[in-house]
Amino acid sequence: MFGNDVDFLLSLHRTHAAELRAEAAAERLARALPRPAGRGWLGRRRPAGRTADARR
């Protein structure tokens, strides 16, 4: 597939660089989006879930 190691290494470098750019873009997007609030479907705070100990 590759004529020599130089072509392979250059292809590998370009692929890795593209992956790093995509990962950085995804992280920037995640930081730009607002975080979801801990609220239910009516906008109220969700009550604490019951644990196994609380039912006893």
C-alpha positions as a printed NumPy array, in Angstrom:
array([[  0.   ,   0.   ,   0.   ],
       [  2.758,   2.453,   0.912],
       [  5.837,   2.746,  -1.266],
       [  8.141,   3.291,   1.68 ],
       [  8.134,   4.081,   5.381],
       [  8.156,   7.835,   4.77 ],
       [  4.732,   7.694,   3.132],
       [  3.393,   5.548,   5.953],
       [  4.735,   7.833,   8.683],
       [  3.403,  10.94 ,   6.961],
       [ -0.03 ,   9.351,   6.595],
       [  0.023,   8.283,  10.238],
       [  1.033,  11.783,  11.334],
       [ -1.74 ,  13.409,   9.293],
       [ -4.341,  10.987,  10.627],
       [ -3.273,  11.573,  14.207],
       [ -3.223,  15.354,  13.731],
       [ -6.746,  15.237,  12.288],
       [ -7.941,  13.173,  15.268],
       [ -6.417,  15.671,  17.697],
       [ -8.09 ,  18.587,  15.889],
       [-11.455,  16.801,  15.966],
       [-11.083,  16.036,  19.67 ],
       [-10.198,  19.667,  20.462],
       [-13.204,  20.884,  18.463],
       [-15.509,  18.5  ,  20.349],
       [-14.146,  19.743,  23.69 ],
       [-14.64 ,  23.376,  22.654],
       [-18.223,  22.62 ,  21.655],
       [-18.888,  20.827,  24.946],
       [-17.586,  23.832,  26.898],
       [-19.705,  26.237,  24.823],
       [-23.   ,  24.416,  25.445],
       [-24.904,  25.17 ,  28.663],
       [-24.953,  22.423,  31.237],
       [-28.361,  20.839,  31.886],
       [-29.968,  21.894,  35.148],
       [-31.055,  19.277,  37.663],
       [-34.737,  19.834,  37.037],
       [-37.648,  17.592,  36.092],
       [-40.132,  17.899,  33.268],
       [-42.069,  20.73 ,  34.972],
       [-38.971,  22.718,  35.837],
       [-39.009,  21.679,  39.481],
       [-36.077,  20.204,  41.28 ],
       [-36.163,  16.424,  41.293],
       [-36.691,  14.895,  44.718],
       [-33.86 ,  12.749,  46.008],
       [-34.229,   9.158,  44.89 ],
       [-35.106,   6.611,  47.517],
       [-32.393,   4.181,  48.473],
       [-32.808,   0.622,  49.696],
       [-32.035,   1.783,  53.246],
       [-34.79 ,   4.425,  53.23 ],
       [-37.477,   1.829,  52.39 ],
       [-36.734,  -0.268,  55.462]])
